[in-house]
Every structure is written in C-alpha cells, then in structure tokens.
C-alpha cells in the first residue's frame, strides 16, 4: 500500500471527564505522538450520534504515510498513545480500532 493509512481509535468515555480527555489528547498526547515521520498528522472528532446523556464518543485519527510504515510502527506508536491515556483514564474508557487506506482527499 503506497497510499496513506488512516488509523482510527473510537473511544467511549463518560461525559463527566470527556472534556479533560480531549484537552489531554490535544495539548499533550497527540503533539507527542505526531512526529511528522511515522505519524504525519492526527485529529480528534466528536461522533454525533445517539442520545446517550452519560457518554461521549470521540474518534482519534492518525495518518501514517504508507502501509509499510504503518505495519512497522503501529504497535509501538499505539502502545505509547494508549499508555499515556491509561496513565490518567485506565478503566474509565473503552475503545476499538479500525484502519483505512486513504484513496482520495479533496481540500
């Protein structure tokens, strides 16, 4: 795969602490993980579905330059990311991961 790879972590967390997590992600964790080489960019998205009053769902996306780098670096970079999240929120969130090949991006 020569196209960029989008690695998505969908995280469900209590609304009581979701703002804290989003701030930690945007201010500390993502700048640390987004090195410009293995991970060229990252973003946080709020998923706007459902009427759950107690939980919020966010998607954290990492862009890897290609499939080779994704395969080589994914475990190391995600262990770093999840370790930093677990330092503050272990047992307070659940997540699942998906990865996608970026075929077209229109700006």
DSSP file (Angstrom, degrees, kcal/mol; ACC not computed):
  #  RESIDUE AA STRUCTURE BP1 BP2  ACC     N-H-->O    O-->H-N    N-H-->O    O-->H-N    TCO  KAPPA ALPHA  PHI   PSI    X-CA   Y-CA   Z-CA
    1    1 A X              0   0    0      0, 0.0    66,-1.6     0, 0.0    67,-0.6   0.000 360.0 360.0 360.0 117.4    0.0    0.0    0.0
    2    2 A X        +     0   0    0     64,-0.2     2,-0.1    65,-0.1     3,-0.1   0.638 360.0  90.0 -94.9 -17.2    1.6    3.2   -1.1
    3    3 A X  S    S-     0   0    0      1,-0.1    64,-0.4    63,-0.1   100,-0.1  -0.401  91.8 -87.8 -76.9 156.7   -1.3    5.4   -0.1
    4    4 A X        -     0   0    0     98,-0.2    98,-2.9    62,-0.2     2,-0.5  -0.248  39.8-133.0 -58.8 151.9   -1.5    7.0    3.4
    5    5 A X  E     -AB  64 101A   0     59,-2.3    59,-3.1    96,-0.2     2,-0.6  -0.934   8.6-151.9-111.0 131.3   -3.1    4.9    6.1
    6    6 A X  E     -AB  63 100A   0     94,-3.1    94,-2.8    -2,-0.5     2,-0.6  -0.918   9.8-164.5-101.7 118.9   -5.7    6.3    8.5
    7    7 A X  E     -AB  62  99A   0     55,-3.0    55,-2.6    -2,-0.6     2,-0.5  -0.929   9.8-164.2-106.7 121.6   -5.7    4.6   11.9
    8    8 A X  E     -AB  61  98A   0     90,-3.4    90,-2.2    -2,-0.6     2,-0.6  -0.900  13.9-168.4-113.7 129.2   -8.8    5.4   13.9
    9    9 A X  E     -AB  60  97A   0     51,-2.8    51,-2.9    -2,-0.5     2,-0.6  -0.973  10.9-158.1-112.7 116.7   -9.4    4.8   17.6
   10   10 A X  E     -AB  59  96A   0     86,-2.8    86,-1.7    -2,-0.6     2,-0.4  -0.858  15.1-167.1 -95.8 121.6  -13.1    5.2   18.6
   11   11 A X  E     -AB  58  95A   0     47,-3.4    47,-2.8    -2,-0.6     2,-0.5  -0.924  13.6-161.1-118.2 131.0  -13.2    6.0   22.3
   12   12 A X  E     +AB  57  94A   0     82,-2.8    82,-1.8    -2,-0.4     2,-0.3  -0.950  25.4 159.3-109.7 128.0  -16.3    6.0   24.5
   13   13 A X  E     -AB  56  93A   0     43,-2.5    43,-3.2    -2,-0.5    80,-0.1  -0.980  45.9 -84.6-147.4 154.0  -15.9    7.8   27.8
   14   14 A X  E >>  -A   55   0A   0     78,-0.7     3,-1.1    -2,-0.3     4,-0.9  -0.296  33.5-129.5 -58.1 139.5  -18.2    9.4   30.4
   15   15 A X  H 3> S+     0   0    0     39,-2.7     4,-0.6     1,-0.2     3,-0.2   0.783 104.4  70.9 -62.2 -26.1  -19.3   13.0   29.6
   16   16 A X  H 34 S+     0   0    0     38,-0.4    -1,-0.2     1,-0.2     4,-0.1   0.841 115.7  20.5 -58.5 -34.1  -18.1   14.0   33.1
   17   17 A X  H <> S+     0   0    0     -3,-1.1     4,-2.1     2,-0.1    -1,-0.2   0.346  95.4  98.4-119.2   5.1  -14.5   13.5   32.0
   18   18 A X  H  X S+     0   0    0     -4,-0.9     4,-2.7     1,-0.2     5,-0.2   0.886  83.3  53.1 -64.6 -38.3  -14.6   13.7   28.2
   19   19 A X  H  X S+     0   0    0     -4,-0.6     4,-2.2     1,-0.2    -1,-0.2   0.891 108.8  50.7 -63.7 -38.3  -13.5   17.4   28.1
   20   20 A X  H  > S+     0   0    0      2,-0.2     4,-2.6     1,-0.2    -1,-0.2   0.926 111.6  47.5 -62.8 -45.1  -10.5   16.6   30.3
   21   21 A X  H  X S+     0   0    0     -4,-2.1     4,-3.0     2,-0.2    -2,-0.2   0.927 110.9  50.8 -63.3 -45.1   -9.5   13.7   28.0
   22   22 A X  H  X S+     0   0    0     -4,-2.7     4,-2.7     1,-0.2     5,-0.2   0.900 111.7  48.3 -60.8 -41.0   -9.9   15.8   24.9
   23   23 A X  H  X S+     0   0    0     -4,-2.2     4,-2.7     2,-0.2     5,-0.4   0.926 112.2  48.5 -64.7 -44.5   -7.7   18.5   26.4
   24   24 A X  H  X>S+     0   0    0     -4,-2.6     4,-2.2     2,-0.2     5,-2.1   0.923 114.0  47.5 -61.0 -44.1   -5.1   16.0   27.4
   25   25 A X  I  <>S+     0   0    0     -4,-3.0     5,-2.9     3,-0.2     6,-0.5   0.949 117.7  40.0 -61.4 -49.6   -5.1   14.5   23.9
   26   26 A X  I  <5S+     0   0    0     -4,-2.7    -2,-0.2    -5,-0.2    -1,-0.2   0.838 123.6  37.3 -73.7 -32.7   -4.9   17.8   22.1
   27   27 A X  I  <5S+     0   0    0     -4,-2.7    -1,-0.2    -5,-0.2    -3,-0.2   0.796 135.4   2.2 -90.6 -30.0   -2.4   19.5   24.3
   28   28 A X  I  X5S+     0   0    0     -4,-2.2     4,-1.5    -5,-0.4    -3,-0.2   0.751 122.7  46.0-124.2 -54.6    0.0   16.7   25.3
   29   29 A X  I  ><S+     0   0    0     -5,-2.1     4,-2.3     2,-0.2     5,-0.2   0.948 112.8  44.0 -71.6 -50.8   -0.6   13.2   23.8
   30   30 A X  H  ><S+     0   0    0     -5,-2.9     4,-2.7    -6,-0.2    -1,-0.2   0.909 112.8  51.7 -65.1 -41.0   -1.2   14.0   20.1
   31   31 A X  H  4 S+     0   0    0     -6,-0.5    -1,-0.2     1,-0.2    -2,-0.2   0.887 112.8  47.8 -60.1 -34.5    1.7   16.5   19.8
   32   32 A X  H  < S+     0   0    0     -4,-1.5    -2,-0.2     1,-0.2    -1,-0.2   0.897 117.5  40.4 -69.2 -41.2    4.0   13.9   21.4
   33   33 A X  H  < S+     0   0    0     -4,-2.3     2,-1.5     1,-0.1     6,-0.3   0.785  96.8  80.2 -80.4 -28.7    2.8   11.1   19.1
   34   34 A X     <  +     0   0    0     -4,-2.7    -1,-0.1    -5,-0.2     6,-0.1  -0.628  52.7 162.3 -85.9  91.0    2.6   13.1   15.9
   35   35 A X        -     0   0    0     -2,-1.5    -1,-0.2     6,-0.1     5,-0.2   0.505  50.9-119.9 -92.2  -5.5    6.3   13.1   15.0
   36   36 A X  S    S+     0   0    0      3,-2.6     4,-0.2     1,-0.1    -2,-0.1   0.352 102.0  58.5  83.4  -8.1    6.0   14.0   11.3
   37   37 A X  S    S+     0   0    0      2,-0.4    28,-0.5    32,-0.0     3,-0.2   0.718 116.8  18.0-115.2 -68.2    7.6   10.8   10.2
   38   38 A X  S    S+     0   0    0      1,-0.3     2,-0.6    26,-0.1    27,-0.5   0.939 141.5  28.1 -71.9 -47.9    5.7    7.7   11.4
   39   39 A X  E     -C   64   0A   0     -6,-0.3    -3,-2.6    25,-0.2    -2,-0.4  -0.960  68.9-176.8-116.1 113.5    2.5    9.7   12.1
   40   40 A X  E     -     0   0A   0     23,-2.6     2,-0.3    -2,-0.6    24,-0.1   0.772  67.8  -6.0 -84.7 -26.5    2.3   12.7    9.8
   41   41 A X  E     -C   63   0A   0     22,-0.9    22,-2.9     2,-0.0     2,-0.3  -0.983  58.5-165.3-159.5 164.0   -0.9   14.2   11.3
   42   42 A X  E     -C   62   0A   0     -2,-0.3     2,-0.3    20,-0.2    20,-0.2  -0.977   6.0-174.1-149.8 159.0   -3.6   13.4   13.8
   43   43 A X  E     -C   61   0A   0     18,-2.1    18,-2.7    -2,-0.3     2,-0.4  -0.987  18.4-136.4-153.4 160.4   -7.1   14.7   14.7
   44   44 A X  E     -C   60   0A   0     -2,-0.3     2,-0.4    16,-0.2    16,-0.2  -0.980  22.4-175.9-120.8 132.3   -9.9   14.4   17.2
   45   45 A X  E     -C   59   0A   0     14,-2.7    14,-3.2    -2,-0.4     2,-0.5  -0.979  21.8-135.6-128.1 141.4  -13.5   14.2   16.1
   46   46 A X  E     -C   58   0A   0     -2,-0.4     2,-0.6    12,-0.2    12,-0.2  -0.836  23.6-133.5 -91.0 130.4  -16.7   14.1   18.2
   47   47 A X        -     0   0    0     10,-2.8     2,-1.1    -2,-0.5    10,-0.5  -0.769  13.5-153.8 -88.2 122.3  -19.1   11.5   16.9
   48   48 A X        +     0   0    0     -2,-0.6     2,-0.3     8,-0.1    -1,-0.1  -0.605  48.4 113.5-101.2  72.5  -22.6   13.0   16.7
   49   49 A X        +     0   0    0     -2,-1.1     3,-0.3     8,-0.1     8,-0.1  -0.971  54.3  12.1-137.2 153.8  -24.9   10.0   17.0
   50   50 A X  S    S-     0   0    0     -2,-0.3     0, 0.0     1,-0.2     0, 0.0   0.135  71.3 -98.4  75.2 172.0  -27.4    8.8   19.6
   51   51 A X        +     0   0    0      0, 0.0     2,-0.4     0, 0.0    -1,-0.2   0.011  59.0 150.1-118.6  24.0  -29.0   10.4   22.6
   52   52 A X        -     0   0    0     -3,-0.3    -3,-0.1     1,-0.2     0, 0.0  -0.462  25.3-170.6 -65.5 116.3  -26.7    8.9   25.3
   53   53 A X  S    S+     0   0    0     -2,-0.4    -1,-0.2     1,-0.2   -38,-0.1   0.660  79.9  46.6 -82.1 -16.5  -26.7   11.5   28.1
   54   54 A X  S    S+     0   0    0    -40,-0.1   -39,-2.7   -39,-0.1   -38,-0.4   0.707 108.2  48.6-101.2 -22.8  -23.9    9.9   30.1
   55   55 A X  E     -A   14   0A   0    -41,-0.3     2,-0.4   -40,-0.1   -41,-0.2  -0.871  57.3-155.9-124.9 154.0  -21.3    9.0   27.5
   56   56 A X  E     -A   13   0A   0    -43,-3.2   -43,-2.5    -2,-0.3     2,-0.5  -0.948  10.7-148.2-122.5 146.6  -19.5   10.7   24.7
   57   57 A X  E     +A   12   0A   0    -10,-0.5   -10,-2.8    -2,-0.4     2,-0.3  -0.967  18.7 178.0-117.7 126.8  -17.8    9.1   21.7
   58   58 A X  E     -AC  11  46A   0    -47,-2.8   -47,-3.4    -2,-0.5     2,-0.5  -0.915  19.0-144.4-124.9 153.9  -14.8   10.5   20.1
   59   59 A X  E     -AC  10  45A   0    -14,-3.2   -14,-2.7    -2,-0.3     2,-0.6  -0.978   8.5-163.7-118.7 125.8  -12.6    9.4   17.2
   60   60 A X  E     -AC   9  44A   0    -51,-2.9   -51,-2.8    -2,-0.5     2,-0.4  -0.945  13.3-164.7-108.3 123.6   -8.9    9.9   17.2
   61   61 A X  E     -AC   8  43A   0    -18,-2.7   -18,-2.1    -2,-0.6     2,-0.4  -0.917   9.2-167.3-118.2 136.3   -7.3    9.5   13.8
   62   62 A X  E     -AC   7  42A   0    -55,-2.6   -55,-3.0    -2,-0.4     2,-0.6  -0.955  12.6-145.9-117.7 135.4   -3.6    9.1   13.0
   63   63 A X  E     -AC   6  41A   0    -22,-2.9   -23,-2.6    -2,-0.4   -22,-0.9  -0.914  12.0-168.0-106.0 118.9   -2.3    9.4    9.4
   64   64 A X  E     -AC   5  39A   0    -59,-3.1   -59,-2.3    -2,-0.6   -25,-0.2  -0.834  28.0-125.0 -99.4 142.8    0.7    7.2    8.5
   65   65 A X  S    S-     0   0    0    -27,-0.5     2,-0.3   -28,-0.5    -1,-0.1   0.805  81.9 -16.0 -61.9 -30.5    2.4    8.0    5.3
   66   66 A X  S  > S-     0   0    0    -62,-0.1     4,-2.1   -61,-0.1   -64,-0.2  -0.975  71.9 -92.1-164.2 171.3    2.0    4.5    3.8
   67   67 A X  H  > S+     0   0    0    -66,-1.6     4,-2.7   -64,-0.4     5,-0.2   0.823 117.6  57.1 -63.8 -34.4    1.2    0.9    4.7
   68   68 A X  H  > S+     0   0    0    -67,-0.6     4,-2.3     2,-0.2    -1,-0.2   0.944 110.1  43.0 -63.7 -47.6    4.8   -0.2    5.3
   69   69 A X  H  > S+     0   0    0      2,-0.2     4,-2.7     1,-0.2     5,-0.3   0.895 112.9  54.5 -65.9 -38.6    5.4    2.5    7.9
   70   70 A X  H  X S+     0   0    0     -4,-2.1     4,-2.5     1,-0.2     5,-0.2   0.946 110.6  45.2 -57.7 -49.1    2.0    1.7    9.5
   71   71 A X  H  < S+     0   0    0     -4,-2.7     4,-0.3     1,-0.2    -2,-0.2   0.881 117.8  44.4 -63.5 -38.6    2.9   -2.0    9.8
   72   72 A X  H  < S+     0   0    0     -4,-2.3     4,-0.2    -5,-0.2    -1,-0.2   0.856 127.6  25.0 -73.4 -36.1    6.4   -1.2   11.2
   73   73 A X  H  X S+     0   0    0     -4,-2.7     4,-3.0    -5,-0.2     5,-0.3   0.622  92.9  91.3-109.3 -16.4    5.3    1.5   13.6
   74   74 A X  H  X S+     0   0    0     -4,-2.5     4,-2.8    -5,-0.3     5,-0.3   0.894  89.9  46.1 -54.4 -49.9    1.7    0.9   14.6
   75   75 A X  H  > S+     0   0    0     -4,-0.3     4,-1.9    -5,-0.2    -1,-0.2   0.912 116.7  45.0 -62.9 -41.8    2.3   -1.3   17.6
   76   76 A X  H  > S+     0   0    0     -4,-0.2     4,-1.9     2,-0.2    -2,-0.2   0.935 116.9  43.7 -68.0 -46.4    5.0    1.0   19.0
   77   77 A X  H  X S+     0   0    0     -4,-3.0     4,-2.3     1,-0.2    -2,-0.2   0.882 115.7  47.4 -70.1 -36.3    3.1    4.2   18.5
   78   78 A X  H  X S+     0   0    0     -4,-2.8     4,-3.1    -5,-0.3     5,-0.3   0.847 109.1  53.9 -74.7 -32.1   -0.2    2.9   19.7
   79   79 A X  H  X S+     0   0    0     -4,-1.9     4,-2.1    -5,-0.3    -1,-0.2   0.912 111.0  47.5 -63.0 -40.8    1.4    1.4   22.8
   80   80 A X  H  X S+     0   0    0     -4,-1.9     4,-1.9     2,-0.2    -2,-0.2   0.940 115.0  45.5 -62.6 -48.5    2.8    4.9   23.5
   81   81 A X  H  X S+     0   0    0     -4,-2.3     4,-2.1     1,-0.2    -2,-0.2   0.954 116.3  43.3 -61.4 -52.9   -0.5    6.5   22.9
   82   82 A X  H  X S+     0   0    0     -4,-3.1     4,-3.0     1,-0.2    -1,-0.2   0.841 110.6  56.7 -67.0 -32.7   -2.6    4.1   25.0
   83   83 A X  H  X S+     0   0    0     -4,-2.1     4,-1.5    -5,-0.3    -1,-0.2   0.910 108.4  47.0 -61.9 -42.0    0.0    4.1   27.8
   84   84 A X  H  X S+     0   0    0     -4,-1.9     4,-0.6     2,-0.2    -2,-0.2   0.887 114.4  46.7 -68.3 -38.7   -0.3    7.8   28.1
   85   85 A X  H >X S+     0   0    0     -4,-2.1     4,-2.7     1,-0.2     3,-1.1   0.927 110.8  52.9 -67.3 -43.6   -4.1    7.7   28.1
   86   86 A X  H 3X S+     0   0    0     -4,-3.0     4,-1.5     1,-0.3    -1,-0.2   0.800  94.6  70.5 -62.9 -28.9   -4.1    4.8   30.6
   87   87 A X  H 3< S+     0   0    0     -4,-1.5    -1,-0.3     1,-0.2    -2,-0.2   0.857 119.2  18.0 -55.2 -34.3   -1.9    6.9   33.0
   88   88 A X  H << S+     0   0    0     -3,-1.1    -2,-0.2    -4,-0.6    -1,-0.2   0.728 137.8  29.6-106.4 -29.7   -4.9    9.1   33.6
   89   89 A X  H ><  +     0   0    0     -4,-2.7     3,-2.7    -5,-0.1     4,-0.4   0.151  67.6 154.2-127.8  19.1   -8.0    7.1   32.5
   90   90 A X  T 3< S+     0   0    0     -4,-1.5    -4,-0.0     1,-0.3    -7,-0.0  -0.269  80.8   8.8 -52.6 129.3   -7.4    3.4   32.9
   91   91 A X  T 3  S+     0   0    0      2,-0.3    -1,-0.3     1,-0.1     3,-0.0   0.437 110.7  89.7  80.4   0.0  -10.7    1.6   33.4
   92   92 A X  S <  S+     0   0    0     -3,-2.7   -78,-0.7    -6,-0.0     2,-0.3   0.373  87.0  36.3-109.5   3.0  -12.7    4.8   32.5
   93   93 A X  E     -B   13   0A   0     -4,-0.4     2,-0.3   -80,-0.1    -2,-0.3  -0.968  58.9-151.1-147.8 161.5  -13.0    4.3   28.8
   94   94 A X  E     +B   12   0A   0    -82,-1.8   -82,-2.8    -2,-0.3     2,-0.3  -0.949  20.7 179.1-129.2 155.4  -13.4    1.7   26.1
   95   95 A X  E     -B   11   0A   0     -2,-0.3     2,-0.3   -84,-0.2   -84,-0.2  -0.979  17.1-160.9-149.4 160.9  -12.1    1.8   22.5
   96   96 A X  E     -B   10   0A   0    -86,-1.7   -86,-2.8    -2,-0.3     2,-0.3  -0.978  18.5-138.4-140.1 156.2  -12.0   -0.1   19.3
   97   97 A X  E     +B    9   0A   0     -2,-0.3     2,-0.3   -88,-0.2   -88,-0.2  -0.850  18.4 175.4-118.1 148.2   -9.6    0.5   16.3
   98   98 A X  E     -B    8   0A   0    -90,-2.2   -90,-3.4    -2,-0.3     2,-0.4  -0.979  13.7-153.3-139.5 151.3  -10.0    0.4   12.6
   99   99 A X  E     -B    7   0A   0     -2,-0.3     2,-0.3   -92,-0.2   -92,-0.2  -0.990  12.7-174.2-129.8 145.2   -7.5    1.2    9.8
  100  100 A X  E     -B    6   0A   0    -94,-2.8   -94,-3.1    -2,-0.4     2,-0.6  -0.939  25.7-123.0-134.7 149.5   -8.3    2.5    6.4
  101  101 A X  E     -B    5   0A   0     -2,-0.3     2,-0.6   -96,-0.2   -96,-0.2  -0.854  29.6-129.9 -92.6 126.4   -6.4    3.2    3.2
  102  102 A X        +     0   0    0    -98,-2.9   -98,-0.2    -2,-0.6     3,-0.1  -0.667  34.0 168.9 -78.5 115.8   -6.8    6.8    2.1
  103  103 A X        +     0   0    0     -2,-0.6     2,-0.3     1,-0.3    -1,-0.2   0.770  64.0   6.4 -98.6 -32.4   -7.7    6.8   -1.6
  104  104 A X        -     0   0    0      2,-0.0     2,-0.4     0, 0.0    -1,-0.3  -0.972  54.0-174.4-155.9 136.6   -8.7   10.4   -2.2
  105  105 A X        -     0   0    0     -2,-0.3     2,-0.5    -3,-0.1    -3,-0.0  -0.986   9.4-163.3-133.7 123.1   -8.6   13.6   -0.2
  106  106 A X              0   0    0     -2,-0.4    -2,-0.0     1,-0.1     0, 0.0  -0.926 360.0 360.0-108.3 124.4  -10.2   16.8   -1.6
  107  107 A X              0   0    0     -2,-0.5    -1,-0.1     0, 0.0     0, 0.0   0.387 360.0 360.0-100.9 360.0   -9.2   20.1    0.0
